[in-house]
Amino acid sequence: MEVIGRTVEMNRAKSDLKREQRRLMIHRFWANKSMVVGSVIILLIVLMAVCAPLITAYDPYQMIVADRLKPPSMEHPLGTDNFGRDLLSRIIYGARVSMGVGFSVALATSVMGLVIGLYASYYRFLDNILMRICDGLMAFPGILLSIALMAALGANLTNVIIALSIVFTPAVARAVRSAALVVREQTYVEAIKAQGASDTRILWLHIAPNTLSPLIVQSTFIFAEAIIVEAALSFLGTGIPAPDPSWGNILYDGKVVIMKAWWMTVFPGITMVLSVLALNLFGDGLRDWLDPHTQQAKK
């Protein structure tokens, strides 16, 4: 009976501890103003993109020549573009493309960067090869390398994601490698290796989990950067091809008529700036939320 009683008490203590940890995490989230503000803006933009058909009654592809370059009005809240398409619907549907590209690139670079960074940190011979390749890619400015890759691959959505993933993976791989090198030298890793654990087990069960915090934070900044570079590529005519809406090619259409249709560049520009700002705020807040030492230092 004593054993049963102790077991029940231990389970109850573990349950209370987990509940207290959840409460502290929630409290730290609400106390983290950057993360809260960034989360709210991102959530609003995502909801706007998902609920696009419910928000606007206009087809983003429908051209009405009679409505060409109309300023903001009750009928068209953000005006129309140079083909008579409703600008609000173009921006809302463009959020699906631009945010989708950002998320896809962040996910792809996280996976590839994690694999490259882990194996480079663990095997010295791979480290020299993989890091020199990363150094070579990082030697080029990101936008120039993206343009070169798009020229080779061709302008479409899939190729934009591939090109940006290649451009941003080296930075993620280096961040993961730096975190993994610190973990690799820990005593417990040496002890696990001495017990006969395989390299794969050590890498993925003991080193990889300790690199997730910097990886997640880095991914939020890659998300924001991918949106900017995609917009730049589309603005230069090498990104998402017309007539598919993205914030970049909306700006590309607007630059031709910027003097007489300011709304074609101002409104998509504001939307993109808000998205990138929200992602950066979220990334800064996430870094503090995942690192309690930073939180304590601020206090």
FENKA-V410000 format. One record per residue. RES is the residue in three letters. SS is DSSP state (@ for helix, = for strand, . for the rest). OMEGA is omega in degrees with one decimal (NA if undefined). D_CENTER is the distance of its C-alpha to the mean C-alpha in whole Angstrom. Layout:
BEGIN
RES&SS&OMEGA&D_CENTER / RES&SS&OMEGA&D_CENTER
END
This chain:
BEGIN
MET&.&179.5&54 / GLU&@&179.9&53 / VAL&@&179.3&50 / ILE&@&179.5&49 / GLY&@&178.5&49 / ARG&@&178.9&47 / THR&@&179.4&44 / VAL&@&-179.6&44 / GLU&@&178.9&43 / MET&@&178.7&41 / ASN&@&179.0&39 / ARG&@&179.2&39 / ALA&@&178.1&38 / LYS&@&178.8&35 / SER&@&179.0&34 / ASP&@&179.8&35 / LEU&@&178.9&33 / LYS&@&178.9&30 / ARG&@&179.0&30 / GLU&@&177.6&30 / GLN&@&177.3&27 / ARG&@&-179.6&25 / ARG&@&179.3&27 / LEU&@&178.7&26 / MET&@&178.2&22 / ILE&@&178.7&23 / HIS&@&178.7&25 / ARG&@&177.6&22 / PHE&@&-178.1&19 / TRP&@&177.3&22 / ALA&@&-178.6&23 / ASN&.&-172.8&20 / LYS&@&-179.5&20 / SER&@&-177.8&16 / MET&@&-179.6&15 / VAL&@&-179.1&17 / VAL&@&178.9&16 / GLY&@&-179.6&13 / SER&@&-178.3&13 / VAL&@&-178.9&16 / ILE&@&179.1&14 / ILE&@&179.9&11 / LEU&@&179.1&14 / LEU&@&179.9&16 / ILE&@&178.2&14 / VAL&@&177.4&13 / LEU&@&177.5&17 / MET&@&-179.4&18 / ALA&@&-178.0&16 / VAL&@&-176.4&17 / CYS&.&-176.6&21 / ALA&@&-179.1&21 / PRO&@&-179.0&25 / LEU&@&-175.7&26 / ILE&@&-177.5&25 / THR&.&-179.2&26 / ALA&.&-175.6&29 / TYR&.&174.1&29 / ASP&.&-177.7&28 / PRO&.&179.9&25 / TYR&.&-174.0&27 / GLN&.&179.2&31 / MET&.&176.5&33 / ILE&.&-173.9&35 / VAL&@&-178.9&37 / ALA&@&-179.2&39 / ASP&@&-174.8&36 / ARG&.&174.7&35 / LEU&.&174.5&33 / LYS&.&179.2&34 / PRO&.&178.2&33 / PRO&.&-178.7&32 / SER&.&177.1&34 / MET&.&-179.1&35 / GLU&.&178.3&34 / HIS&.&-172.6&31 / PRO&.&178.9&29 / LEU&.&179.6&27 / GLY&.&178.4&30 / THR&=&-178.8&30 / ASP&.&-175.6&29 / ASN&.&173.0&31 / PHE&.&178.9&32 / GLY&.&179.0&33 / ARG&.&-179.2&29 / ASP&=&-174.5&28 / LEU&@&179.0&25 / LEU&@&-180.0&24 / SER&@&177.9&23 / ARG&@&-179.5&22 / ILE&@&-178.6&19 / ILE&@&178.0&19 / TYR&@&176.6&19 / GLY&@&176.8&16 / ALA&@&178.0&14 / ARG&@&-178.0&14 / VAL&@&-175.4&13 / SER&@&178.4&11 / MET&@&177.8&8 / GLY&@&176.9&9 / VAL&@&179.8&9 / GLY&@&-179.7&5 / PHE&@&-178.9&5 / SER&@&179.3&8 / VAL&@&178.8&7 / ALA&@&179.8&4 / LEU&@&-178.2&7 / ALA&@&-179.7&10 / THR&@&178.0&10 / SER&@&-178.9&9 / VAL&@&-177.8&13 / MET&@&179.7&14 / GLY&@&178.2&14 / LEU&@&-179.2&15 / VAL&@&-178.4&18 / ILE&@&-177.7&19 / GLY&@&-179.6&19 / LEU&@&-176.2&21 / TYR&@&177.0&23 / ALA&@&-179.5&24 / SER&@&-172.5&24 / TYR&@&-177.8&27 / TYR&.&-175.6&29 / ARG&@&-177.5&30 / PHE&@&175.9&31 / LEU&@&-178.7&28 / ASP&@&-179.2&26 / ASN&@&-177.6&28 / ILE&@&-174.0&27 / LEU&@&-178.7&24 / MET&@&176.6&23 / ARG&@&175.3&25 / ILE&@&178.2&23 / CYS&@&178.1&20 / ASP&@&179.3&22 / GLY&@&179.0&23 / LEU&@&-178.2&20 / MET&@&178.1&19 / ALA&.&179.4&22 / PHE&.&171.2&21 / PRO&.&-173.5&19 / GLY&@&-176.6&16 / ILE&@&179.5&17 / LEU&@&177.8&20 / LEU&@&178.0&19 / SER&@&178.9&17 / ILE&@&179.8&20 / ALA&@&179.6&22 / LEU&@&179.1&20 / MET&@&176.6&20 / ALA&@&-179.9&24 / ALA&@&-174.0&25 / LEU&@&-175.0&23 / GLY&.&-174.0&23 / ALA&.&168.0&21 / ASN&.&-172.8&20 / LEU&@&-178.2&17 / THR&@&-178.7&17 / ASN&@&175.1&17 / VAL&@&179.5&15 / ILE&@&179.6&12 / ILE&@&-177.5&15 / ALA&@&-178.1&15 / LEU&@&176.7&12 / SER&@&177.3&11 / ILE&@&-177.3&15 / VAL&@&-171.6&14 / PHE&@&-178.3&11 / THR&@&-179.4&12 / PRO&@&179.9&15 / ALA&@&178.6&14 / VAL&@&179.9&12 / ALA&@&179.5&15 / ARG&@&179.0&17 / ALA&@&179.2&15 / VAL&@&-179.9&16 / ARG&@&-179.5&20 / SER&@&179.0&20 / ALA&@&-177.7&20 / ALA&@&179.2&22 / LEU&@&178.4&25 / VAL&@&-178.7&25 / VAL&@&-176.1&25 / ARG&@&-177.7&27 / GLU&.&-179.2&30 / GLN&.&-176.5&31 / THR&@&-176.0&34 / TYR&@&177.0&33 / VAL&@&176.8&31 / GLU&@&179.5&34 / ALA&@&178.9&36 / ILE&@&178.7&34 / LYS&@&179.8&35 / ALA&@&179.0&39 / GLN&.&176.0&39 / GLY&.&178.8&38 / ALA&.&-179.5&35 / SER&.&179.4&33 / ASP&@&-180.0&30 / THR&@&179.2&28 / ARG&@&179.9&29 / ILE&@&-177.5&28 / LEU&@&-169.0&25 / TRP&@&-179.8&23 / LEU&@&-173.8&25 / HIS&@&179.8&26 / ILE&@&-176.2&23 / ALA&@&-179.0&20 / PRO&@&-179.3&20 / ASN&@&176.7&20 / THR&@&-173.8&17 / LEU&@&-178.6&15 / SER&@&176.8&14 / PRO&@&179.8&13 / LEU&@&-179.3&11 / ILE&@&179.2&9 / VAL&@&178.8&9 / GLN&@&-178.4&8 / SER&@&179.6&5 / THR&@&178.6&4 / PHE&@&175.4&6 / ILE&@&176.7&5 / PHE&@&-178.8&2 / ALA&@&-179.6&6 / GLU&@&-179.4&8 / ALA&@&177.5&7 / ILE&@&-178.9&8 / ILE&@&-176.9&11 / VAL&@&176.1&12 / GLU&@&178.4&12 / ALA&@&178.9&14 / ALA&@&178.9&17 / LEU&@&179.3&17 / SER&@&178.5&18 / PHE&@&179.4&20 / LEU&.&177.6&22 / GLY&.&-179.5&23 / THR&.&-177.0&21 / GLY&.&-179.7&18 / ILE&.&-176.6&18 / PRO&.&173.4&22 / ALA&.&6.9&24 / PRO&.&-179.7&25 / ASP&.&-177.4&21 / PRO&.&166.5&20 / SER&.&-177.6&17 / TRP&@&-179.6&16 / GLY&@&-178.1&17 / ASN&@&169.9&20 / ILE&@&175.4&21 / LEU&@&177.9&21 / TYR&@&176.8&23 / ASP&@&-175.7&26 / GLY&@&-175.7&26 / LYS&@&-178.8&27 / VAL&@&-174.8&30 / VAL&.&-172.6&32 / ILE&.&-177.1&30 / MET&.&-178.4&33 / LYS&.&178.2&35 / ALA&.&-175.9&31 / TRP&.&-176.3&29 / TRP&@&-178.9&27 / MET&@&177.0&26 / THR&@&-175.8&24 / VAL&@&-173.9&24 / PHE&@&175.2&22 / PRO&@&177.6&19 / GLY&@&178.4&19 / ILE&@&179.7&19 / THR&@&-179.1&16 / MET&@&179.2&14 / VAL&@&179.0&14 / LEU&@&-179.8&14 / SER&@&-178.9&11 / VAL&@&178.1&10 / LEU&@&179.7&12 / ALA&@&179.6&11 / LEU&@&177.3&7 / ASN&@&176.0&10 / LEU&@&179.1&12 / PHE&@&179.0&10 / GLY&@&177.8&9 / ASP&@&179.4&13 / GLY&@&179.1&14 / LEU&@&177.5&13 / ARG&@&179.1&14 / ASP&@&-177.2&17 / TRP&@&-179.2&17 / LEU&@&-178.8&17 / ASP&.&-178.0&20 / PRO&@&-180.0&23 / HIS&@&177.0&24 / THR&@&178.9&22 / GLN&@&-179.5&23 / GLN&@&179.7&27 / ALA&@&-179.4&27 / LYS&@&179.0&26 / LYS&.&NA&29
END
